Amino acid sequence: MDDGPLLSAAALTSFKLNGQFLALAEELAKPAGLTAAWWQVLGAVMPAPLPVAGIAREMGITRQSVQRIADILVDRGYAEYRVNPAHRRAQLLALTDAGLEAVRRIAPQHADAAHRLATVMGRERLAEAVTALQDLSTALDKLDD
């Protein structure tokens, strides 16, 4: 059995989805004065401050890309660097009050977009799709083992 077409279809669909989600994220973030990338990094440190390398691992992008965005966020007052007790040289990126407020301004439009998507696709089917995407990501991680 040739599984190549399945891998290709999964990859191409994921690429298209990535573009669609990025376009939606840009639309949602813009009124709050953020870009999709800034929102993504701020969202990564909402639960707790993280080092740039940890954010990059979580997001699946390069450390250099996160560092560039983190520096912009700090310059704009949305985030700040803090001392990392676990690693002297790897500072932690933390949300400031201004960063938290910017992310909170996105919440109503985010909730509306989520509701519209769940209505179009069906909430149960959307939940199944999310589970399938998570399973696919886990499986891809296991290819590296």
HELIX and SHEET records of a PDB file:
HELIX    1   1 GLY A    4  ALA A   29  1                                  26    
HELIX    2   2 LYS A   30  ALA A   32  5                                   3    
HELIX    3   3 ALA A   36  ALA A   44  1                                   9    
HELIX    4   4 VAL A   52  MET A   59  1                                   8    
HELIX    5   5 ARG A   63  ASP A   75  1                                  13    
HELIX    6   6 ASP A   97  MET A  121  1                                  25    
HELIX    7   7 ARG A  123  LEU A  143  1                                  21    
SHEET    1   A 3 LEU A  50  PRO A  51  0                                        
SHEET    2   A 3 LEU A  92  LEU A  95 -1                                        
SHEET    3   A 3 ALA A  79  ARG A  82 -1                                        
END                                                                             
